[in-house]
Amino acid sequence: MIQNKIVARYQDGRMMKGSTTDFMPNKEVFHVVPVDVPPGSKPLDVFVKDLKAVFFVKDFVGNSQYGEKKNFDPAIPVAGRKIKVVFKDGEIMTGTTQGYQPGRPGFFVVPVDAKSNIDRFFVVSAATSEVTFI
């Protein structure tokens, strides 16, 4: 099974870094083995309804010195539709999506910056205050 490195961000501000093999956008629960537990530890249940988003990352550290691009380069074509997501906590993220439909529990977004530590992220619709195509 493919292990995905993820950062699960909760609506209440908590965050969990770890690995999952069973995240599915249509499931209510998935399992995460946190990075800070001994090898062979039992995975924890993560309930999607409690989350803000699930970030699929390249690594758990990232580069705090890197200034991530937040705007599209008009000279570079994009796959999917450009989208802006405003979360209830005020955070704004932009990227592209091929699966946003109002009323669905969530959708995937690919960040604007291809050099971002985030490969893609799953937005939990209930955690948003505004979603607009740009």
C-alpha positions in Angstrom: 0.0 0.0 0.0 1.1 3.5 -0.7 1.8 5.5 2.4 0.9 9.2 2.1 2.6 11.8 4.3 -0.1 14.0 5.6 -0.7 16.9 7.9 -4.3 16.9 9.2 -5.4 20.3 10.3 -8.4 20.3 12.6 -11.1 23.0 12.7 -10.2 23.7 16.4 -6.6 24.5 15.5 -5.0 21.2 16.3 -2.6 19.6 13.9 -1.4 16.0 13.4 1.5 14.9 11.2 1.7 11.3 10.1 1.2 8.7 7.4 -2.0 7.2 6.1 -2.8 4.4 3.6 -6.6 4.6 3.6 -7.7 8.2 3.1 -10.6 8.3 0.6 -12.5 11.6 -0.1 -15.9 9.8 0.3 -15.1 8.1 3.7 -16.0 9.6 7.1 -13.0 8.1 8.9 -9.4 7.3 8.0 -6.3 6.2 10.0 -3.1 8.0 10.7 0.1 6.8 12.3 1.6 10.0 13.9 5.2 10.8 13.2 6.1 11.0 16.9 5.1 7.4 17.9 7.3 4.3 18.0 7.3 2.1 14.9 4.5 -0.5 14.9 2.1 1.8 16.9 -1.6 1.4 16.2 -3.0 4.0 13.8 -5.4 6.6 15.2 -8.9 7.2 13.9 -9.3 10.6 12.2 -12.9 11.8 11.6 -13.1 14.0 8.5 -16.0 16.1 10.0 -13.5 17.4 12.6 -11.0 18.6 10.1 -10.3 21.8 8.2 -8.1 20.1 5.5 -5.8 17.2 4.9 -2.5 18.3 3.3 -0.5 15.7 1.4 3.1 16.8 1.8 6.5 16.0 0.4 8.1 16.0 3.8 7.1 16.9 7.4 9.7 19.7 7.9 9.2 21.9 4.8 11.3 25.0 4.3 10.4 27.9 6.6 12.7 30.2 4.5 10.8 29.5 1.2 8.4 32.2 0.2 5.5 30.3 -1.4 3.9 31.9 -4.5 0.2 32.7 -3.9 -0.7 34.1 -7.3 -0.9 32.4 -10.7 1.6 33.2 -13.4 -0.5 34.2 -16.4 2.1 32.8 -18.8 1.8 29.3 -17.3 -1.3 27.2 -18.3 -3.0 25.3 -15.5 -4.9 22.0 -15.3 -8.3 22.4 -13.8 -10.1 25.5 -12.6 -8.5 28.2 -10.5 -10.1 28.4 -7.1 -9.8 30.5 -3.9 -10.8 28.9 -0.6 -11.5 31.0 2.5 -11.6 28.9 5.6 -13.7 29.8 8.6 -10.5 30.6 10.6 -9.6 33.3 8.0 -6.9 31.4 6.2 -7.0 31.8 2.4 -5.6 29.3 0.0 -5.5 29.3 -3.8 -4.9 26.6 -6.4 -6.6 24.5 -9.0 -9.3 21.9 -8.7 -11.0 19.4 -10.9 -13.6 18.3 -8.4 -15.3 21.2 -6.6 -19.0 21.0 -6.5 -21.1 22.9 -4.0 -22.8 20.6 -1.5 -20.1 17.9 -1.6 -18.4 17.1 1.7 -15.0 18.1 0.3 -12.7 18.5 -2.7 -9.0 18.4 -3.7 -6.9 21.4 -4.6 -3.4 21.6 -6.0 -1.5 24.7 -4.7 -0.5 27.5 -7.0 3.2 27.0 -6.3 4.5 23.7 -7.8 7.6 24.1 -5.5 5.3 24.1 -2.4 5.9 21.4 0.2 2.2 20.6 -0.3 1.5 18.3 -3.3 -2.3 18.6 -2.9 -4.8 19.1 -0.2 -8.3 18.0 0.6 -10.6 20.8 1.7 -13.4 19.9 4.1 -16.3 22.0 2.8 -17.9 22.5 6.3 -14.6 24.3 7.3 -14.9 26.9 4.6 -16.7 30.3 4.6 -16.2 31.0 0.9 -15.2 29.1 -2.2 -14.9 30.9 -5.5 -13.6 30.3 -8.9 -11.0 32.9 -10.0 
